[in-house]
Amino acid sequence: MDIHETVLKARPVDLDLGPNSVLLNAKDAKAMGIRARGRVRISGGGTITTATAFITGTLVRSGEVGILPDIGRMLNVKGRTELALEPVGLPESTLLIRRKVLGEKLDKSEIASIVNDVVERKLTDIELSAFVSGLSSHGMDMEEVANLTMSMVNTGKRIELNIGRVFDKHSIGGVPGDKTTLLVVPIVAAANLVIPKTSSRAITSAAGTADVMEVLAPIEFGADQIEEIIKKAGGCLVWGGTMDLLPADSMLIEIERPLSLDPECLVLASVLGKKKAAGSNYVVIDIPVGNGCKVTNDDDARNLGIKFIELGQRLGMQVECAITFGGQPVGRAVGPALEAREALEALNGKYRGSFTEKATSLAGILLELGGAAAHGKGKARAEELLESGQALKKFKQIIKLQGGNPDIKPEDIELGKFKQTVNASHEGYVTSLNNAVINRTTRLAGAPRDKKAGMYLHAKKGHRVEMGAPLFTIYSSSESNLDRAVKYSTGAHPLRVEGMVLQRVNTG
């Protein structure tokens, strides 16, 4: 034991004081020279982390350290384990964060220092918040973004396929019902191109790609297991969270969410950093544009696309961007189970619409990049692979290798037992859909945690509906959640139905 360390017995405490926090008795804190919200290094079980100390006179006794759930999991604390604690000072990276808050440029080693301290949990939430705020206010130039991206990649794990060309697709997100990846991956893999897709769970949406795929097969695998799946199928659809590809990114996202900040430089680094860590060198970025999307106009979308392409060049990757329509949901299904059903229907040739249109267009770009289709012929080749059943055959192989049932049919997927359909109160045309309201409604119904919760759209923009015709159906496993979702949706109007005469003006 280091001469400056103090050994205390761990006492699990069920409190939420924020990530990386511990409770110290006031007597122990005074003896160690630690003030409230001071830093303390904790070691135990071969793991070392830095935590923020909160001081108490009653919640833990002298000789104990109160361990909150996240620290407990990290240190594998069981019962009254003995832990070594040591007060630590401010890391140098706090001064670098201050410089970024003031708008200064940071060099490669300085950015690496910050990222290393993020991963090693040496920075408090306040310091991380300052860093995210600084990036939001002042941004980074492309040299800084490239250095940030590689620092994130170098502090995480990588998937080493060693097979040359590796392809991938990513959506910026913001559009409900976008299960496009579930078609893109099997189409591209059916063309004998390698596409190891690591996807995320939903953060603010009703379903992430990982949430939808989890309805059909397990999604949590280690890098070695993914490599085996890829060798056999050429593609996979897995959750990236278990592989620790970009741990710094995950930690910064936890800070971004409550601040409602999403700095462009972190978006760029997050997206292409994960692709770099997964070994991808040919990437298509889907940038949806429309009301309720992260990008709301074509000019901003083009500028973002140019930055993705430049960052890709700096990282040794070929990147193309597709600006796509995001003014309404992709397909008709929103929510994990409903989206999984719709994906299977499309693969079985039972669905044609915006969903298959978008999927074959994006897959076609990848096919052209990989030489599996001539320039301008990629979409047609993607449609051929879909309509011939080759994509379905590949998808079944991927499901089987990931431990799911390859023979599952759309109707086999269970939906929430509680449901309610909202009908049109008058005849007219669907003039608009509100993506934000649709997402909110579906989340109130329980998605994505409740996989069976969702919202099915019976009509979309431009469709004529009669009075009493169904507009949408909400599903949930909970009657109370369903009631909340229905009550919210009827007041917030996810779909608007209007006649051709919108307003009458007269002098009477």
N, C-alpha and C positions, 0 to 999 in steps of 0.2 A: 504493500500500500504506500502511496506517495505520502510524504510527511505532512502535506497540507490537506489531505483528504480526511473527511469525517464519515464514519460508517453509521448508517441509520437503518432501522428496520422498515421495510416497505409496508404501507397500510393502504390497500385499495380504497379509493374514495370515489363515489359516484356523483361527480360534479362536472359541470361544463364551464371551465374558465378560459376556454380557447385552447388551440393546439399547443403542445409542449409546455404544459404548466404543472407545477407541483405545489404542495402545501407544506410549509415548515412551521414548527412550533416557534414562538417568539424567542424562547430561551436559546434554542439551537441556532436560530438565525443570527442572534446577537453574538453568540460565541464564534460563529463562522464569519462574522463581518458582512452579512448579507442583508441588504435593505429590501423593502417591499418592491417587487417587480425587478429585483436584481437577477443576474445570471448565475446559474449553477450548472456545472458539468456533472452528469450522473453516469456511472458505469456499473454494469452488472450483467452476468451471463455472457460476457464477451462482447457486449454492445455498449457503445458510448454515445450519449446524446446531450445536447444543451437545452435547458429548460428555463422558463421564467418562474421565479419563486414568489408565491403569495404567502403572506404571514398570518398566522392565526394563534390565538391563545387557548382555544378549546377544541377545535375540530380534530387536531392530532396532538398526541402527547409528546413531551420531550423524549428524544431517542427514536422518534418515528418520522418518516417522510410520507406525506399523503400523495399517493400515485393515482393520477386520473387515468381513465380507460385507454387513451391513445398511447401514453407513455408506458402503461402497463403491458400493452400488446407488444410494443417495440422492444421492451426489455425482458419480455416473457416472464413477468412477475407472477408468481404463484404463492399465495399465502404471505407470510412475513419474511420474505427474502431480504437478505442484507445487501444494501447498495452503498457504494462509495460516492460521496458528494464533495465537490470542490468549487469554491467561488471563482468565477472567471470574469475578466474585464471585457470591454468593448472590442470586437474584432476590427481589424483595419478596414474591412469592407463597409462599415457604417460611414466612414469618411468618404468613401467612393460613392455611396448612395446619396450622401449630401451633395456631392458635386453634380450628380445627375439631376437631383431635384432643382439645382440652380441652373440647369440647362447646359452643363459642360459635356464635351465628348469624352468617352472612355476608350482606352486602348485595349488590345486583346488580353493582356495579362490582368488588367483591372477588372474587366468583365468576367474573366475566369475566376478571379478571387471572389467576386460576389456570388457567382453560381455555385462554387464549391462550398461557400458558407451557407447558402440556402439548403443544399443537399445534406450538409452535415448538421443542419438545424442549429446553427450558431446565431441565427438572427431571430429577433422577436417579431410578433405579428405587426407591431407598430413600425418596425424598420422595413419589413416586407411591404407594408401598405405605403410607406413613403417611396419605396422603389417603384412600385406599380404606378403610383400617382405621378412620379417624376417622368416615367415613360409615357404616361397618358398626356402629360402637359407638353413635354419637349420632344418625345419620340427619339428615334435613332436614325442615323444615316445607314445606307446599305452595308457599309463596311462593319459598322457596329452590329447590325442585325446578323450578319454572317458569323461574326465572332461569338455573339450570344448563342446562335443556333449550334455551333460546333462545341461550345462549352457545355451546353445542355446534353448534346449527344455523348460527349466524352465522359460525363459523370453518370451515365446510365448504362444499361446493358444493350447489346446488339444481337440481331439475328444474322448469323453468318451462313448464307446459303452457298456461296462460292459457285454460282452457276451462271455468271455473266449478267445477262439482261433480266431485270426484275421490274415489273410494272405495278402501278397503283393508281388509285382514284380517291379524291377527297372532296367533300362538299363543305363549304363555309357554313352551311346550315341556315336555320331560320324558317324553313318551309315545312309545315305539318305534313305527315304522311309520306315523307321522302325515303322510301325503302329501296331506292334505285340500285344501291350497292348489291342487293340480293340477286339482281339480274346481271349486273355488270361483271361480277366475279366469275360466275359459271360460264358466261358467254366468252369472256377473255380466256379463261382456262381451257374451254373446249376448243379454242383455236391454237392450243399448245403454247400459250404464253404463260409465264409464271406470275401470279398475282397473290402475294401473301397479305391479305387485308386485315389489319388490326384496327378495330373500330372502338368508339367510345360509347358509354352509356349516356342517357339523356341527362342534361344539367338543368335546362329550363324548358325543354320541349317535352312532348308527350311520349316520345320513344326515340332512342338512339338506335343505330344499326345493330349494336350489340344486344340491346333489349329485344329487338325483333328476332334476331337469329337465335337467341336463347329459348325462344318458344319451340324451336325446331331441333336444337342440339346444344350440348354443353359448349361454352365459349371460353372457359378459363383453362389455359394451357401454358406450360413453360416453353422457353425458346427451343429446347431439344425436341419436344413433342410437336411443335409447329413445323420444325424442319422435316420431321418424318411425314407429317400430313402433306406438306408441300411436295416432297419427293414423289409421293404416290398420286396426288390429285392435281398438282400444279397450282392449287389455290386453296384458300381457307377464309373463314369469316370468324374471327376471334376477338375477344376483348383485350385491349392493350394494357389494361390496368394491372394485370397479374405479372407482367414481364418487366416492369420497372424500366421501360425504355427511356423515358424522359422524366425522372423523379422531380427535377426542379420545376418543370412545367406543371406537374400535378399540384405541387405546393403553391405555386403562384396563382393557379386557377382558384384555389381555395380562398385566396385573398381577393381576387378580382370579383368573385361572385357577390359578396355582401356590399362591395363598393360600387357595384354596377358599372365597372370599368372593363374595357376590353381593348387595350392599346394595340394599334396596328402592328407594331414591331413584335409584340408577343404572339399575335395571331400568325404572322409569317414564320417566326421561329418555331412555334408549336407545331404547325402543320408540316413544314418541310423537315423539321428536326426528327419527328416521328418516322417520316418516310426514309430519311437517311439512316436512322437506327435500324429500320426493318430491311435495309439493303436495297431499297428501291432506287432505280436510276432513270426511270421513265414515268412521269406522273402527270395526270390530268386533274386540274383543279376546277371544280364546279362552283361558280359564283352566282347564286340566285339573286335576282334583282326584283324589287317590288315593295309595296307597302307591307310593313311588318317584318321584312327581311333585315339582315344585318347591313346589307348594302341596298340603298333605295333608288339609285339612279345609275344610268349606263356609264356616265363619265367616271364616277367613283369606282365602278366595277372595272373599267378598262385600266385605270391607274393602279388599282390593286393587282390586277392581272400582270401588268408590266413588272411590278415589284416582285411578284412570285417568280416570274421568269428570270429576272436578274439574280435573285437569291439562288435559284436553282443552278444557274451558270456558275456562281461562286462556289457552290457545293459540289460541282461536278455532276449535276443532274439535268436531264432534259425535261422541261416543264412546259405544258400547254394549258391554257385556261379557256373555259367555256362559260360565257355569260348566258345564264338560263332564266326563263320566265319563273318568277316566284310570287306572282300575284294571288295565287290560290293554291290549295294543297295539291300534292302530286298523287294522282289517283283519287279514290273515294274513301279509303280507309285510313283512320288515324288511331294509333294505339298498338302496342306490341302484337296481340293475337290477331286483330283485324288486319294489320299490315302483313303478318306472316301468311294469312289466308290469301290476301290479294297477290302476294309474290308467287305463291304456289299456283294460283289460278293463271297468272301470266305465263309462268313456265310451262303449264299444261295447255296453253293456247286458248284459255277461256276468257281472256281479258285483253282488250285492245283499247288504248287511250293514252292520256298524257303520261302515265307511268311507263308504258313500254316505249313510247316515243322518246322520252328523255333517256331511258336506260340504253336503248340501242344507239342513240346519238353519241353518248359518252363512251360506250364500249367501242363504237366505231372509230373514235379518235385514237384509242389505245391500240386497236388492231392496225391502224395505219402507221402509228409510231413503231410498232413491232414488225412491220413488213408482212403481216398476215392478211392485208388488204391493200389494194392500190390506193393512191391518193384520191380522195373523193368517193371511194367505194366502200369505206368502212362501215357506214350505217347499214347499207344493203347486206353486207356480209354478216353483220351482227344480227340483223333480222332473220337471215337464213339459218344461222346457228340456233336462234330461238325457236323459229317455226318448225325446224326439222326435228326438234326434240333432243338435239345434242347438248344444249345448255341444261335441260332438265336432267339428262343422264349424268352430267358432270356434277350438278347440284346434289343429286342423290348420293354420289360418291363422297362428296365433301361432308354431307350430313352423316353418313355412315362412319367415316373416319373420325369424326368429332364425337361419335357416341350417340347419335340420334337415330330415329327410325326413318330409313330412306324411303319407305313406302307410305309415309304419312300423306293423307289427302287433305285438301282445304277444309272439307266438312268435318274432319276429325279434330280440328283445333277448337277447343271449347272457348266460348265467350261468356261474359258475365251473366249470371242467371237473372239479374235484375236489369230490365231495359225499358226505355220509353221513347216513343217516336213523337217528334214535334212536327205538326202539319202546318201548311200554309193557311193563313187566316183570310187570304184573298187571292184571286188569280193575278197573274202577271209574269214578269221575267225576273230571274235571279240576276240582279245588277251588280252585286259585289259579294265577296266573301272576306271575312276578317281573320287573317291568320292568327293574330294574337288571341282573339276571343276563342277560336277553335282550339288552340293549344291550352288555354286556361280552362275551358270546359272539360277537355279530356283529362287534364291533370286533377281537376276537382272530382272527376269520376273515379280516380284512383291510379291512373297511369302515371309513370311507367312501373311503379312498384307492383301494382295489381296488373299483371300481364293481360288479364281478361277484360280490363276496362278499355273503353274506346269510343269512337264516334264514327258512324258511317254516314256519308253524305249521299242522299238520294238524288240531289240536284246540284249542279255547279253553274258557274257564271255563264249567262246566255241562254240557259234552259228555260223554257216556258213551263209554268206549273199552274194547275187548276186549284181553286179553293178546296182545301181539305186534303190536297196531295201531300205525301210525306216529304219533308225537307231533310231531316236527319234523325238518326236513331242513336241514343246514348246507351252504352252498356257498362255495367259495374258488378263487382262481386259483393258490394255493400249497398243496401237499400238507402242508408242515410247519405252516402257519397253520391248516389244517383240523384237523390232529391236535391242536393246542393248544386250539382252540375246542371240539372234541368232548370232550376230556379234562376241560376246565373245566366244560362244561355237564352232564356226567354226574354230577359231584360237587356242583354248585351247584343243580341242579334248577330250571330255568326254568319248568317245568310240574310241578305236583304232582297225582298221581292217587291217590285214596283211595276206599275203599268207604264205604257209608252209615254203617256202624258204625266210628267213629274210634278207639274205645278200649274195652277190656273191663275191668271192675272187679269183682273178687270177693274172697272171704275165704279162698280156698284157698291 
